[in-house]
Amino acid sequence: AAAPHLPEGGRIITIGSNTAVRVPFPGFALYAMSKTALLGLTKGLARELGPRGITATLVHPGPTDTDANPASSPQAPTVAALTALDRYAAPHEIAATVAFLSGPDATYLTGTEITVDGGWGA
């Protein structure tokens, strides 16, 4: 609905989840499916809006220390161990990727996904 109002050279940055790429535990199928669908949306928007210089990218964060998923939770050590860095991301680490995608150095990145997951998929 907002696409017609975006200026030339605008950015669409969607936040997905690394669970779209690797489903870690039983019971995550529907969540993973919903996050995987964002890639199709991102690719479609890139094609539709590219002629106006608008880019569309998808960021897949890994485990991130948030109120909804705190690094201090009982399951956090198990989840952190699934990453190569053996820790949760700090929110600013995900935000740095979003800031880059929003800036002038990312004008040729579109229709793609960037995974920021501490090596979850390694």
C-alpha positions, 0 to 999 in steps of 0.5 A: 500500500505504501509502494506508490508513495515511496520516492525514487531511490527509496528502500524497503527492508524486511526483517525475517528470521534465520529460521527461514534458512534452518529450522532448529527445533520441531514445532517451528514449521509454520513460523519458518514458512512465514519467514520464507515467504518474505523472500518471495515478497522481497524478490517480487518488490525488487522487480516491480519497484526496481525501475524507480530505483527502489531497492528491496532487501530481506535481513534474516537475524539470528538469535538476538537479545530482545525482550521477546527473546532474551539472552538470559532466558533458560533456553538461551545457552542451547540456542546460542550454542547453535551459532558459530560465535556461541552467543546472541546478537546485540540489537545494534549488530542487526541495526548496523546491517539495516543502516547499511542497506538504508544508505548510499552504498547499498543502491545495487543490493536488491531482491536478495537476503542477508543473514546476520546470524553469528554463523547459525547456518555455518 
